[in-house]
Amino acid sequence: MAYVIELGYSLSNRFPDPPQTDYRDASVRSLRHDLFCGDVFLEADGLDLSTRWGWVPVLDFAWALCDTVEALDSDPRGSRSAAVQTFDLDFTQNTELLRFARRFGLVEISATWLPDDPPAVVRHAELRREARDFLQDVLADLTDMHDGLGENPNIWTLQGRFPRV
């Protein structure tokens, strides 16, 4: 099995950030839910789990994915654990979910909007690395595009919490 995972994103022209946004002082809520809307591209184990809605808060997705990967690693036995650990990543504007189930060192990923597709399977360590790289790439892109965002203390905290591995 290949266990390949690819992550990417695009920002939407239909849902631009408000022009009066001061990115230096944007709250965590604004950063996570009100800004940087678009779509996320997620391909895992040959299965396309991408969104095509245009309104997904991209930074929130990257942040939530990192939180999800850490939640899946809460068993102290780590990859030796036979117990299945599950976590759902929800999209706030609808009822769709990305579902994650970890057993041993493998994670199954499925999407409620693709009910007939089998779950993708990836290694937990690779999912962690790709999720953190994706978050750091999104942060680098967004801070290049938006004046003052790199000076926001919430962004500093996020960068430090999920460094590249």
C-alpha positions in Angstrom: 0.0 0.0 0.0 1.3 3.5 -0.9 -0.3 5.6 1.9 0.2 8.8 0.0 -1.5 12.0 1.1 -1.6 15.3 -0.8 -3.0 18.6 0.6 -3.7 21.9 -1.1 -6.1 24.8 -1.2 -7.5 27.6 -3.3 -9.0 30.8 -2.1 -12.5 31.9 -3.3 -13.2 35.0 -5.3 -16.8 34.7 -4.3 -16.1 35.1 -0.6 -13.4 37.7 -0.2 -12.3 38.9 3.2 -13.9 42.2 4.2 -11.7 45.1 2.9 -11.6 46.8 6.3 -10.0 43.7 8.0 -7.1 44.6 10.3 -5.2 41.3 10.2 -2.8 42.4 13.0 -5.7 42.3 15.5 -8.0 39.6 14.0 -9.4 37.3 16.7 -9.1 33.6 16.7 -12.7 33.3 15.8 -12.3 35.6 12.8 -9.1 33.8 11.7 -10.8 30.4 12.0 -14.3 31.1 10.7 -14.6 34.5 8.9 -11.5 34.9 6.8 -9.6 33.0 4.0 -12.5 31.1 2.4 -12.1 28.7 -0.5 -11.7 25.0 -1.0 -9.3 22.4 0.3 -7.8 19.6 -1.8 -7.2 16.4 -0.1 -6.1 13.2 -1.8 -5.3 10.2 0.3 -4.5 6.7 -0.8 -5.8 7.5 -4.3 -9.2 8.8 -3.0 -10.2 12.4 -3.7 -11.7 13.9 -0.6 -11.6 17.5 -1.7 -14.3 20.1 -1.1 -15.9 21.9 -4.0 -18.1 24.4 -2.1 -16.0 27.6 -2.3 -16.7 28.7 1.3 -14.5 26.4 3.5 -12.4 28.5 5.9 -9.0 27.3 4.7 -6.9 28.3 7.8 -9.5 26.8 10.0 -9.3 23.5 8.1 -5.5 23.4 8.3 -5.7 24.2 12.0 -8.5 21.7 12.7 -6.6 19.0 10.8 -3.6 19.5 13.0 -5.8 19.3 16.1 -7.4 16.1 14.7 -4.1 14.4 14.1 -3.0 15.2 17.7 -6.4 13.9 19.1 -5.8 10.7 17.2 -2.6 10.3 19.1 -4.0 10.6 22.6 -3.5 6.9 23.5 -0.1 6.7 25.3 0.6 3.4 23.5 0.7 5.3 20.2 1.1 3.1 17.2 1.1 0.0 19.4 -2.5 0.6 20.4 -5.1 -1.8 19.1 -8.0 0.4 20.3 -9.6 2.4 17.6 -9.5 6.1 18.1 -11.9 8.2 16.1 -12.4 11.9 15.4 -14.7 13.9 13.2 -13.7 17.1 11.5 -16.8 19.1 10.8 -17.6 21.9 8.4 -19.5 24.6 10.2 -21.7 25.8 7.3 -23.2 22.3 6.6 -23.5 18.8 8.1 -20.6 17.2 6.2 -17.8 15.5 8.1 -14.3 14.1 7.4 -14.1 11.0 9.6 -10.8 9.7 11.0 -10.3 6.3 12.7 -6.8 5.3 13.9 -5.8 1.8 14.8 -2.1 1.0 15.4 -0.2 3.4 13.1 -2.8 3.6 10.3 -5.6 6.1 9.9 -8.7 5.6 7.8 -10.2 8.8 6.3 -13.7 9.0 4.9 -16.0 11.8 3.9 -19.7 11.9 4.5 -20.2 13.5 1.1 -18.7 10.4 -0.5 -20.7 7.7 1.2 -20.1 5.0 -1.4 -16.3 5.3 -1.4 -14.1 3.1 0.8 -12.0 5.0 3.3 -8.5 6.1 2.4 -5.7 4.7 4.6 -2.6 6.6 5.5 0.1 6.3 8.1 -0.5 8.5 11.2 3.1 9.8 11.1 2.7 10.8 7.5 -0.6 12.4 8.2 1.0 14.4 11.0 3.8 15.6 8.8 1.6 16.5 5.9 -0.9 18.3 8.1 1.7 20.4 9.8 3.5 21.2 6.5 0.1 22.2 5.0 -0.6 24.5 7.9 2.8 26.1 7.8 2.5 26.6 4.0 -1.0 28.1 4.3 0.3 30.5 7.0 3.3 31.5 4.9 1.1 32.2 1.9 -1.5 34.1 3.9 1.0 36.2 5.7 2.6 37.1 2.3 -0.8 38.1 0.9 -2.2 40.0 3.9 -0.4 42.9 5.4 -0.1 42.6 9.2 -1.2 39.0 9.5 2.3 37.9 10.3 2.2 40.3 13.3 -0.9 38.8 14.8 0.0 37.0 18.1 -2.6 34.3 17.4 -0.7 33.4 14.3 2.6 33.3 16.3 0.9 30.9 18.8 -0.4 28.7 16.0 3.0 28.6 14.2 4.7 27.5 17.5 2.1 25.0 18.4 2.3 23.0 15.2 5.9 23.3 13.8 7.0 21.3 10.8 8.2 17.7 11.7 
